[in-house]
Amino acid sequence: AEATNKILIRVLERTVETGRDWYEKMYNAIWAYRTIIRTPTNATPAELVYGTEIVLPLHVQKPAMKFAALIELPISKYQKKRLAQLDLLDEKRLQAAEHAKVHRKRVARHYAKSVIERKFQVNDLVLRSIVPLRSRPKGKWAPNWEGPYVVKEVLPHNSYRLIDVDGVEISDPINALHLKKFYT
């Protein structure tokens, strides 16, 4: 829901001229959101709900070629055609779920290419990132890493217990995201 709201807000920011007429543009923003094909599912949200493409009232008044044949059908044939579309709806939803699964795998594979795995052994020398709490006295010239530290213990979930070179133990375990190897 939050992702949808973010997209709708972005659409409204681009279409609203004054800050007071946003509610007039909301219907069009929602219509646009519901009728655009999503990459993960390869279908529109409306298509997955209703089983067919949404038709603009303009297309009903001035029929496009693909809707002209449906409009001229007798009611009984149109109802049969619509029931056949609804029968295919479950299949279309399953295809969308499968497409979403493939898309998630593709995104995960792309992410995994850019992730640098950080694994350390006991007695490795590492640097620890300095997390700025408030303001840093030297501004942007302040160091980003402190240390070196020695890995004392390897913990689950890629966490480590450290001691400094004087043998003083750091109280809290630190995740490998905040460590990097120290080369002497």
Residue frames as a rotation matrix with the C-alpha (Angstrom) as fourth column:
ALA 1
0.571 0.821 0.000 0.00
0.821 -0.571 0.000 0.00
0.000 0.000 -1.000 0.00
GLU 2
0.440 -0.455 -0.775 2.82
0.168 -0.806 0.568 2.41
-0.882 -0.380 -0.278 0.80
ALA 3
-0.661 -0.683 0.310 4.47
0.404 0.023 0.914 1.79
-0.632 0.730 0.261 -2.57
THR 4
-0.122 0.722 0.681 1.17
0.971 -0.055 0.233 2.54
0.206 0.690 -0.694 -4.29
ASN 5
0.759 0.408 -0.507 0.77
0.555 -0.813 0.175 5.74
-0.341 -0.414 -0.844 -2.31
LYS 6
-0.081 -0.884 -0.461 4.31
0.192 -0.468 0.863 6.79
-0.978 -0.019 0.208 -3.22
ILE 7
-0.721 -0.152 0.676 3.57
0.666 0.114 0.737 6.28
-0.189 0.982 0.019 -6.92
LEU 8
0.275 0.911 0.308 0.25
0.933 -0.330 0.144 8.12
0.232 0.248 -0.941 -6.72
ILE 9
0.599 -0.128 -0.791 1.89
0.367 -0.834 0.412 11.04
-0.712 -0.537 -0.453 -4.90
ARG 10
-0.515 -0.856 -0.050 4.58
0.285 -0.226 0.932 11.22
-0.809 0.465 0.360 -7.59
VAL 11
-0.465 0.437 0.770 1.92
0.867 0.048 0.496 11.25
0.180 0.898 -0.401 -10.34
LEU 12
0.617 0.765 -0.183 -0.04
0.787 -0.596 0.161 13.96
0.014 -0.243 -0.970 -8.53
GLU 13
0.183 -0.631 -0.754 3.08
0.335 -0.681 0.651 16.08
-0.924 -0.371 0.087 -8.00
ARG 14
-0.786 -0.561 0.260 3.65
0.392 -0.127 0.911 16.09
-0.478 0.818 0.319 -11.75
THR 15
-0.477 0.673 0.566 0.06
0.762 -0.005 0.648 16.83
0.439 0.740 -0.510 -12.75
VAL 16
0.463 0.686 -0.561 -1.22
0.875 -0.455 0.167 19.20
-0.141 -0.568 -0.811 -10.07
GLU 17
0.031 -0.411 0.911 -0.72
0.545 -0.757 -0.360 22.87
0.838 0.508 0.200 -10.90
THR 18
-0.113 -0.038 0.993 -1.75
-0.699 -0.707 -0.107 24.39
0.706 -0.706 0.053 -7.57
GLY 19
-0.941 -0.339 -0.019 -1.69
-0.215 0.636 -0.741 22.69
0.263 -0.693 -0.671 -4.20
ARG 20
-0.570 0.779 0.260 -5.46
-0.566 -0.143 -0.812 22.90
-0.595 -0.611 0.523 -3.94
ASP 21
0.281 0.751 -0.597 -6.70
-0.955 0.156 -0.253 20.92
-0.097 0.641 0.761 -6.93
TRP 22
-0.740 -0.673 -0.017 -5.02
-0.672 0.738 0.066 17.57
-0.032 0.060 -0.998 -6.20
TYR 23
-0.461 0.626 0.629 -8.33
-0.079 0.677 -0.732 15.83
-0.884 -0.387 -0.263 -5.46
GLU 24
0.518 0.647 -0.560 -9.58
-0.606 -0.185 -0.774 16.69
-0.604 0.740 0.296 -8.97
LYS 25
0.096 -0.604 -0.791 -6.62
-0.932 0.224 -0.285 14.83
0.350 0.765 -0.541 -10.50
MET 26
-0.407 -0.306 0.861 -6.79
-0.743 0.659 -0.117 11.85
-0.531 -0.687 -0.495 -8.12
TYR 27
0.566 0.697 0.440 -9.27
-0.274 0.662 -0.697 9.87
-0.778 0.274 0.566 -10.25
ASN 28
0.841 -0.291 -0.457 -7.01
-0.465 0.045 -0.884 10.14
0.278 0.956 -0.097 -13.31
ALA 29
-0.179 -0.955 0.235 -3.94
-0.957 0.114 -0.265 9.18
0.226 -0.273 -0.935 -11.26
ILE 30
-0.188 0.188 0.964 -5.68
-0.534 0.804 -0.261 6.08
-0.825 -0.563 -0.051 -9.89
TRP 31
0.856 0.516 -0.006 -6.95
-0.250 0.405 -0.879 5.18
-0.451 0.755 0.476 -13.37
ALA 32
0.480 -0.759 -0.440 -3.42
-0.735 -0.074 -0.674 5.45
0.479 0.647 -0.593 -14.77
TYR 33
-0.389 -0.667 0.635 -2.02
-0.908 0.395 -0.142 3.34
-0.156 -0.632 -0.759 -11.94
ARG 34
0.051 0.518 0.854 -4.59
-0.371 0.804 -0.466 0.58
-0.927 -0.293 0.233 -12.41
THR 35
0.904 0.423 0.059 -4.23
-0.084 0.310 -0.947 0.39
-0.419 0.851 0.316 -16.19
ILE 36
0.339 -0.862 -0.376 -0.43
-0.911 -0.201 -0.361 0.32
0.235 0.465 -0.853 -16.60
ILE 37
0.763 -0.107 -0.637 1.23
0.034 0.992 -0.125 -3.08
0.645 0.074 0.760 -16.99
ARG 38
0.673 -0.537 0.509 3.40
-0.672 -0.155 0.725 -3.99
-0.311 -0.829 -0.465 -14.00
THR 39
-0.030 -0.800 -0.600 6.76
-0.869 0.317 -0.379 -5.61
0.494 0.510 -0.705 -14.72
PRO 40
-0.711 -0.342 0.614 6.57
-0.641 0.674 -0.367 -8.24
-0.289 -0.655 -0.699 -11.94
THR 41
-0.167 0.743 0.648 3.20
-0.043 0.651 -0.758 -9.62
-0.985 -0.155 -0.077 -13.05
ASN 42
-0.972 -0.212 0.102 3.26
0.112 -0.034 0.993 -8.63
-0.207 0.977 0.056 -16.73
ALA 43
-0.233 0.950 0.208 -0.37
0.827 0.081 0.557 -7.54
0.512 0.301 -0.804 -16.35
THR 44
-0.480 0.171 0.861 -2.34
-0.329 -0.944 0.005 -4.56
0.814 -0.280 0.509 -15.11
PRO 45
-0.965 0.174 0.198 -3.88
-0.153 0.245 -0.957 -4.68
-0.215 -0.954 -0.210 -11.62
ALA 46
-0.148 0.974 -0.170 -7.32
-0.852 -0.213 -0.478 -4.23
-0.502 0.074 0.862 -13.16
GLU 47
-0.010 0.077 -0.997 -6.71
-0.796 0.603 0.055 -7.13
0.605 0.794 0.055 -15.53
LEU 48
-0.827 -0.363 -0.428 -5.90
-0.049 0.807 -0.589 -9.41
0.560 -0.466 -0.685 -12.61
VAL 49
-0.792 0.595 0.139 -9.04
-0.242 -0.096 -0.965 -8.34
-0.561 -0.798 0.220 -10.75
TYR 50
0.085 0.946 -0.312 -11.61
-0.670 -0.178 -0.721 -8.21
-0.737 0.271 0.619 -13.55
GLY 51
0.012 -0.133 0.991 -10.10
0.337 0.934 0.121 -10.67
-0.941 0.333 0.056 -16.03
THR 52
0.380 0.114 0.918 -10.18
0.924 -0.091 -0.372 -8.31
0.041 0.989 -0.140 -18.97
GLU 53
-0.725 -0.652 0.221 -8.68
0.665 -0.746 -0.020 -5.08
0.178 0.132 0.975 -20.15
ILE 54
-0.131 0.674 -0.727 -10.45
0.540 -0.567 -0.622 -1.95
-0.832 -0.474 -0.289 -18.91
VAL 55
-0.246 0.160 0.956 -12.25
0.931 -0.235 0.279 -0.09
0.269 0.959 -0.092 -21.68
LEU 56
-0.900 -0.070 -0.430 -12.33
0.200 -0.944 -0.264 3.69
-0.387 -0.323 0.864 -21.64
PRO 57
0.093 0.990 -0.103 -15.77
0.363 -0.130 -0.923 5.25
-0.927 0.049 -0.372 -22.18
LEU 58
0.011 -0.185 -0.983 -14.26
-0.736 -0.667 0.117 6.96
-0.677 0.722 -0.143 -25.22
HIS 59
-0.906 -0.396 -0.146 -13.64
-0.395 0.674 0.625 3.55
-0.149 0.624 -0.767 -26.82
VAL 60
-0.509 0.803 0.310 -17.26
0.594 0.588 -0.550 2.57
-0.624 -0.096 -0.776 -26.24
GLN 61
0.361 0.656 -0.663 -18.54
-0.035 -0.700 -0.713 5.73
-0.932 0.281 -0.229 -27.93
LYS 62
0.549 -0.303 -0.779 -16.03
-0.836 -0.177 -0.520 5.61
0.019 0.936 -0.350 -30.79
PRO 63
0.877 -0.106 0.469 -15.13
-0.087 0.925 0.371 1.94
-0.473 -0.366 0.801 -30.91
ALA 64
-0.148 -0.957 -0.251 -11.56
-0.873 0.007 0.488 0.94
-0.465 0.291 -0.836 -31.50
MET 65
-0.109 0.081 -0.991 -11.06
-0.811 0.569 0.136 -1.97
0.574 0.819 0.004 -33.87
LYS 66
-0.836 -0.292 -0.464 -10.55
-0.055 0.887 -0.459 -4.54
0.545 -0.358 -0.758 -31.12
PHE 67
-0.810 0.586 0.005 -13.74
0.011 0.024 -1.000 -3.52
-0.586 -0.810 -0.026 -29.28
ALA 68
-0.471 0.656 -0.589 -15.95
-0.878 -0.415 0.240 -3.06
-0.087 0.630 0.772 -32.33
ALA 69
-0.525 0.246 -0.815 -16.53
-0.250 0.870 0.424 -6.80
0.814 0.426 -0.396 -32.71
LEU 70
-0.855 0.188 -0.483 -17.56
0.512 0.452 -0.730 -7.16
0.081 -0.872 -0.483 -29.05
ILE 71
-0.742 0.584 -0.330 -20.04
-0.323 -0.742 -0.588 -4.28
-0.588 -0.329 0.739 -29.21
GLU 72
-0.329 0.625 -0.708 -21.87
-0.926 -0.069 0.370 -5.75
0.182 0.778 0.602 -32.21
LEU 73
-0.898 -0.009 -0.440 -22.26
0.026 0.997 -0.073 -9.21
0.440 -0.077 -0.895 -30.62
PRO 74
0.223 0.975 0.017 -25.71
-0.170 0.022 0.985 -10.29
0.960 -0.223 0.171 -29.42
ILE 75
0.254 -0.073 0.964 -26.04
-0.930 -0.292 0.223 -10.31
0.265 -0.954 -0.142 -25.62
SER 76
0.932 0.153 0.328 -26.04
-0.265 0.906 0.331 -14.12
-0.247 -0.396 0.885 -25.33
LYS 77
0.667 -0.745 0.022 -22.81
0.513 0.438 -0.738 -14.49
0.540 0.503 0.674 -27.32
TYR 78
0.088 -0.631 0.770 -21.20
-0.393 -0.733 -0.556 -11.64
0.915 -0.253 -0.313 -25.40
GLN 79
0.555 0.176 0.813 -22.14
-0.832 0.125 0.541 -13.31
-0.006 -0.976 0.216 -22.10
LYS 80
0.970 -0.229 0.080 -20.62
0.232 0.972 -0.029 -16.61
-0.071 0.046 0.996 -23.25
LYS 81
0.364 -0.878 0.312 -17.45
0.345 -0.184 -0.920 -14.81
0.865 0.443 0.236 -24.34
ARG 82
0.143 -0.267 0.953 -17.27
-0.734 -0.675 -0.078 -13.00
0.664 -0.688 -0.292 -20.99
LEU 83
0.838 0.188 0.512 -17.74
-0.498 0.645 0.580 -16.27
-0.221 -0.741 0.634 -19.04
ALA 84
0.785 -0.620 -0.001 -14.91
0.528 0.669 -0.522 -17.79
0.324 0.409 0.853 -21.07
GLN 85
0.108 -0.743 0.661 -12.75
-0.132 -0.670 -0.731 -14.79
0.985 -0.009 -0.170 -20.12
LEU 86
0.368 0.092 0.925 -13.62
-0.900 -0.216 0.379 -15.27
0.235 -0.972 0.003 -16.46
ASP 87
0.995 -0.054 0.085 -12.74
0.035 0.976 0.213 -18.97
-0.095 -0.209 0.973 -16.70
LEU 88
0.435 -0.885 0.165 -9.31
0.584 0.138 -0.800 -17.94
0.685 0.444 0.577 -17.96
LEU 89
0.613 -0.154 0.775 -8.91
-0.452 -0.873 0.184 -15.44
0.648 -0.463 -0.605 -15.10
ASP 90
0.869 -0.306 0.388 -7.50
-0.235 0.435 0.869 -18.03
-0.435 -0.847 0.306 -12.67
GLU 91
0.571 -0.681 0.459 -5.02
0.814 0.544 -0.204 -19.15
-0.111 0.490 0.865 -15.32
LYS 92
0.428 -0.387 0.817 -4.03
0.272 -0.807 -0.524 -15.53
0.862 0.446 -0.240 -15.96
ARG 93
0.766 -0.123 0.631 -3.52
-0.604 -0.476 0.639 -14.97
0.222 -0.871 -0.439 -12.22
LEU 94
0.794 -0.506 0.337 -1.36
0.244 0.772 0.587 -18.10
-0.557 -0.383 0.737 -11.98
GLN 95
0.433 -0.639 0.636 0.70
0.815 -0.025 -0.579 -16.88
0.385 0.769 0.510 -14.94
ALA 96
0.549 -0.191 0.813 1.09
-0.225 -0.971 -0.076 -13.51
0.805 -0.142 -0.577 -13.20
ALA 97
0.865 -0.234 0.444 2.22
-0.420 0.147 0.896 -15.22
-0.274 -0.961 0.029 -9.99
GLU 98
0.628 -0.658 0.415 4.73
0.691 0.717 0.093 -17.31
-0.359 0.229 0.905 -11.96
HIS 99
0.403 -0.453 0.795 5.97
0.530 -0.593 -0.607 -14.22
0.746 0.666 0.001 -13.77
ALA 100
0.740 -0.097 0.665 6.34
-0.506 -0.732 0.456 -12.43
0.443 -0.674 -0.591 -10.42
LYS 101
0.844 -0.449 0.294 8.37
0.058 0.621 0.782 -15.36
-0.533 -0.642 0.550 -9.05
VAL 102
0.410 -0.700 0.584 10.70
0.908 0.254 -0.333 -15.26
0.085 0.667 0.740 -12.07
HIS 103
0.500 -0.173 0.849 10.98
0.109 -0.959 -0.260 -11.47
0.859 0.223 -0.461 -11.72
ARG 104
0.893 -0.162 0.420 11.90
-0.448 -0.235 0.862 -11.77
-0.041 -0.958 -0.283 -8.02
LYS 105
0.648 -0.689 0.326 14.61
0.548 0.718 0.429 -14.31
-0.530 -0.099 0.842 -8.88
ARG 106
0.349 -0.499 0.793 15.96
0.779 -0.316 -0.541 -12.01
0.521 0.807 0.278 -11.59
VAL 107
0.656 -0.064 0.752 16.05
-0.301 -0.936 0.183 -9.05
0.692 -0.346 -0.633 -9.18
ALA 108
0.889 -0.332 0.316 17.72
-0.220 0.296 0.930 -11.18
-0.402 -0.896 0.190 -6.48
ARG 109
0.512 -0.725 0.461 20.32
0.832 0.553 -0.053 -12.43
-0.216 0.411 0.886 -8.96
HIS 110
0.383 -0.328 0.864 21.06
0.409 -0.778 -0.476 -8.84
0.828 0.536 -0.164 -10.06
TYR 111
0.797 -0.052 0.601 21.39
-0.511 -0.589 0.626 -7.74
0.322 -0.806 -0.496 -6.43
ALA 112
0.855 -0.464 0.233 23.65
0.185 0.691 0.699 -10.68
-0.485 -0.554 0.676 -5.57
LYS 113
0.487 -0.698 0.525 26.08
0.770 0.059 -0.635 -9.62
0.412 0.713 0.567 -8.32
SER 114
0.242 -0.364 0.899 26.70
-0.057 -0.931 -0.361 -6.29
0.969 0.036 -0.246 -6.61
VAL 115
0.919 0.122 0.375 26.91
-0.373 -0.041 0.927 -7.54
0.129 -0.992 0.008 -3.02
ILE 116
-0.082 -0.981 -0.177 30.40
-0.505 0.194 -0.841 -7.93
0.859 0.020 -0.511 -1.64
GLU 117
0.793 0.362 -0.490 30.43
0.161 0.652 0.741 -10.81
0.588 -0.666 0.459 0.79
ARG 118
0.012 -0.771 0.637 32.43
-0.730 -0.442 -0.521 -10.05
0.684 -0.459 -0.568 3.90
LYS 119
0.905 0.149 -0.398 33.66
0.120 0.808 0.576 -13.05
0.408 -0.569 0.714 5.85
PHE 120
0.154 -0.861 0.485 36.34
-0.808 -0.393 -0.439 -12.81
0.568 -0.325 -0.756 8.50
GLN 121
0.313 -0.187 -0.931 38.23
0.370 0.927 -0.061 -15.43
0.875 -0.326 0.359 10.49
VAL 122
0.944 -0.094 -0.315 39.33
0.294 -0.190 0.937 -15.32
-0.148 -0.977 -0.152 14.12
ASN 123
0.155 -0.920 -0.359 42.48
0.547 -0.223 0.807 -13.16
-0.823 -0.321 0.469 14.51
ASP 124
0.002 -0.108 0.994 41.85
0.940 -0.339 -0.038 -11.21
0.341 0.935 0.100 11.27
LEU 125
-0.706 -0.220 -0.673 42.58
0.438 -0.883 -0.171 -7.49
-0.556 -0.415 0.720 11.45
VAL 126
-0.056 0.780 0.624 39.55
0.956 -0.138 0.259 -5.34
0.288 0.611 -0.737 10.56
LEU 127
-0.987 -0.065 0.146 38.48
0.033 -0.977 -0.212 -1.71
0.156 -0.204 0.966 10.52
ARG 128
-0.301 0.922 -0.243 35.13
0.902 0.192 -0.387 -0.65
-0.310 -0.336 -0.889 12.00
SER 129
-0.269 0.267 0.925 32.99
0.569 -0.732 0.376 2.07
0.777 0.627 0.045 10.41
ILE 130
-0.914 0.011 -0.406 32.40
0.322 -0.589 -0.741 5.19
-0.248 -0.808 0.535 12.46
VAL 131
-0.098 0.952 0.290 28.69
0.916 -0.028 0.401 5.85
0.390 0.305 -0.869 12.68
PRO 132
-0.834 -0.225 0.504 28.15
0.084 -0.954 -0.286 9.60
0.546 -0.196 0.815 13.00
LEU 133
-0.430 0.683 -0.590 25.89
0.898 0.257 -0.357 10.18
-0.092 -0.684 -0.724 15.98
ARG 134
0.524 0.575 -0.629 25.43
0.477 -0.809 -0.343 13.93
-0.706 -0.120 -0.698 15.81
SER 135
0.950 -0.292 -0.113 27.83
-0.271 -0.585 -0.764 16.31
0.157 0.756 -0.635 14.18
ARG 136
0.556 -0.827 -0.080 31.39
0.830 0.558 -0.012 15.36
0.055 -0.060 0.997 13.47
PRO 137
0.526 -0.337 -0.781 33.95
0.284 -0.795 0.535 17.89
-0.801 -0.504 -0.323 14.67
LYS 138
-0.537 -0.819 -0.203 36.03
0.029 -0.259 0.965 17.76
-0.843 0.513 0.163 11.47
GLY 139
0.185 0.711 -0.678 33.03
-0.751 -0.342 -0.564 17.70
-0.634 0.614 0.471 9.12
LYS 140
0.932 0.253 -0.260 33.55
-0.363 0.630 -0.687 15.82
-0.010 0.735 0.678 5.88
TRP 141
0.148 -0.961 -0.232 37.28
-0.658 0.079 -0.749 15.47
0.738 0.264 -0.621 6.60
ALA 142
0.117 -0.058 0.991 36.64
-0.919 0.372 0.130 13.24
-0.376 -0.926 -0.010 9.62
PRO 143
-0.855 -0.471 -0.216 37.75
-0.518 0.794 0.318 9.60
0.022 0.384 -0.923 9.21
ASN 144
0.131 0.936 -0.328 35.11
-0.886 0.259 0.384 7.04
0.444 0.240 0.863 8.23
TRP 145
0.612 -0.014 -0.791 36.87
0.118 0.990 0.073 4.00
0.782 -0.138 0.607 9.70
GLU 146
0.362 -0.525 0.771 38.54
-0.920 -0.337 0.202 3.32
0.154 -0.782 -0.604 13.02
GLY 147
0.993 -0.065 0.102 40.81
0.038 0.966 0.254 0.57
-0.115 -0.248 0.962 14.18
PRO 148
-0.323 0.241 -0.915 42.45
-0.476 0.795 0.377 -1.79
0.818 0.557 -0.142 13.59
TYR 149
0.220 0.439 0.871 40.58
-0.938 0.341 0.065 -4.38
-0.269 -0.831 0.486 15.64
VAL 150
-0.859 -0.456 -0.231 41.12
-0.492 0.861 0.129 -8.12
0.140 0.225 -0.964 15.94
VAL 151
0.170 0.921 -0.351 38.26
-0.673 0.369 0.641 -10.58
0.719 0.127 0.683 15.37
LYS 152
-0.561 -0.332 0.758 37.87
-0.819 0.357 -0.450 -12.43
-0.121 -0.873 -0.472 18.66
GLU 153
-0.607 0.476 0.636 34.82
0.150 0.855 -0.497 -14.57
-0.780 -0.206 -0.590 17.88
VAL 154
-0.888 0.406 -0.218 32.63
-0.292 -0.130 0.948 -15.36
0.356 0.905 0.233 14.86
LEU 155
-0.608 0.760 0.228 28.92
-0.210 0.123 -0.970 -15.22
-0.765 -0.638 0.085 15.75
PRO 156
-0.303 0.585 0.752 25.84
0.852 0.520 -0.061 -16.33
-0.427 0.622 -0.656 13.80
HIS 157
0.687 0.706 0.172 24.20
0.682 -0.545 -0.488 -14.03
-0.251 0.452 -0.856 11.23
ASN 158
0.262 -0.672 0.692 27.51
0.723 -0.338 -0.602 -12.59
0.639 0.658 0.397 10.00
SER 159
0.856 0.009 0.517 28.31
-0.305 -0.799 0.519 -10.86
0.418 -0.602 -0.681 13.31
TYR 160
0.124 -0.916 -0.382 31.63
0.483 0.392 -0.783 -10.65
0.867 -0.087 0.491 15.10
ARG 161
0.938 -0.056 -0.341 33.08
0.294 -0.388 0.874 -9.86
-0.181 -0.920 -0.347 18.53
LEU 162
0.484 -0.773 0.411 36.10
0.248 -0.330 -0.911 -7.60
0.840 0.542 0.032 18.34
ILE 163
0.630 -0.413 -0.657 38.99
0.621 -0.240 0.746 -6.60
-0.466 -0.878 0.105 20.56
ASP 164
0.919 -0.380 -0.101 41.28
-0.377 -0.779 -0.501 -3.68
0.112 0.498 -0.860 19.90
VAL 165
0.399 -0.834 -0.381 45.02
-0.020 0.408 -0.913 -4.17
0.917 0.372 0.146 19.50
ASP 166
-0.428 -0.519 0.740 45.52
-0.732 -0.281 -0.621 -3.46
0.530 -0.807 -0.260 23.23
GLY 167
-0.866 0.099 -0.491 43.25
0.241 0.942 -0.235 -6.40
0.439 -0.322 -0.839 24.14
VAL 168
-0.744 0.664 -0.066 40.19
-0.287 -0.407 -0.867 -4.36
-0.603 -0.627 0.494 25.24
GLU 169
-0.699 0.538 0.471 36.98
0.697 0.661 0.278 -6.07
-0.162 0.523 -0.837 24.10
ILE 170
-0.823 0.560 0.097 34.27
-0.454 -0.750 0.482 -4.11
0.342 0.352 0.871 22.27
SER 171
-0.682 0.529 0.505 31.06
-0.428 0.272 -0.862 -4.67
-0.593 -0.804 0.041 24.25
ASP 172
0.363 0.931 0.018 28.54
-0.469 0.200 -0.860 -5.19
-0.805 0.304 0.510 21.43
PRO 173
-0.182 -0.370 0.911 28.84
0.617 0.678 0.399 -7.61
-0.766 0.635 0.105 18.50
ILE 174
-0.152 0.027 -0.988 29.21
-0.549 -0.834 0.062 -5.91
-0.822 0.552 0.142 15.11
ASN 175
0.724 0.472 0.503 27.73
0.188 0.567 -0.802 -6.99
-0.664 0.675 0.321 11.78
ALA 176
-0.144 -0.848 0.509 30.12
0.769 0.228 0.598 -7.52
-0.623 0.477 0.619 8.87
LEU 177
0.533 0.394 0.749 28.42
0.791 -0.547 -0.275 -4.68
0.301 0.739 -0.603 6.98
HIS 178
0.977 -0.120 0.178 30.24
-0.176 -0.921 0.347 -2.28
0.122 -0.370 -0.921 9.30
LEU 179
0.407 -0.880 0.244 33.64
-0.081 0.231 0.970 -3.97
-0.910 -0.415 0.022 8.99
LYS 180
0.919 -0.227 -0.323 36.30
-0.300 0.131 -0.945 -4.16
0.257 0.965 0.053 6.34
LYS 181
0.695 -0.697 -0.178 39.59
0.717 0.692 0.089 -6.01
0.061 -0.189 0.980 6.15
PHE 182
0.821 -0.540 -0.186 42.67
-0.439 -0.804 0.401 -4.16
-0.366 -0.248 -0.897 7.39
TYR 183
0.793 -0.606 0.068 45.76
0.482 0.555 -0.678 -4.69
0.373 0.570 0.732 5.28
THR 184
0.726 -0.587 -0.358 49.15
0.109 -0.416 0.903 -4.09
-0.679 -0.694 -0.238 6.91
